Amino acid sequence: MSVQERKERERAGRERLIVATARELAEQQGWDAVTTRRLAERIEYSQPVLYSHFRGKREIIGAVALEGAAEMAAALRAATSAADGPRTRVAALARAYLDFAERNPAVYDAMFQLDGGLAFAHEDTPEPLKDAFAALLESLGEVAGDGVHPALFTETFWAALHGLATLTRAGRLPPEDTERRVELLVDRLALV
């Protein structure tokens, strides 16, 4: 291994450590607790080392969002691959989405609530975000219905899932009715 390869590997390792530490701190104490000073203390590097990887908290949030998008896409695909038939796939997708949001609130916030400097629905949208949408589209596109654009239907269904996740987490919707909401969403919106 060359010196350059070793340095690149070490740099990538530091970036993973910064992102993992930011994510852990955000899940424990919220995103307000994530500062470059606190991160530097936790990972035992100086703040200039942090800034050599990320220009600030916004870029760290973006890195967490990209990591979360990849994880969510994998979770959605795993849930839908085990399901048989369109209705079962859509219900499994909805449950997996809501479960991901519930189990990873800080990551979910980084993906959809906070400014991570990431473009959505543009040509320059990062690949993990495109792939997360594709994971939704794979199951939802098949149930969009005649004359309905699959991507538009997927956006609408996604918006409903996001609303359920956000309102439940905020205590606006009782969590014990989540399964009934999923069934209603699948039966009435997806019409499967």
Secondary structure by P-SEA (a helix, b strand, c coil): ccaaaaaaaaaaaaaaaaaaaaaaaaaacccccccaaaaaaaacccaaaaaaccccaaaaaaaaaaaaaaaaaaaaaaaaaacccaaaaaaaaaaaaaaaaaacaaaaaaacccccccccccccccaaaaaaaaaaaacccccccccccaaaaaaaaaaaaaaaaaaaaaccccccaaaaaaaaaaaccccc
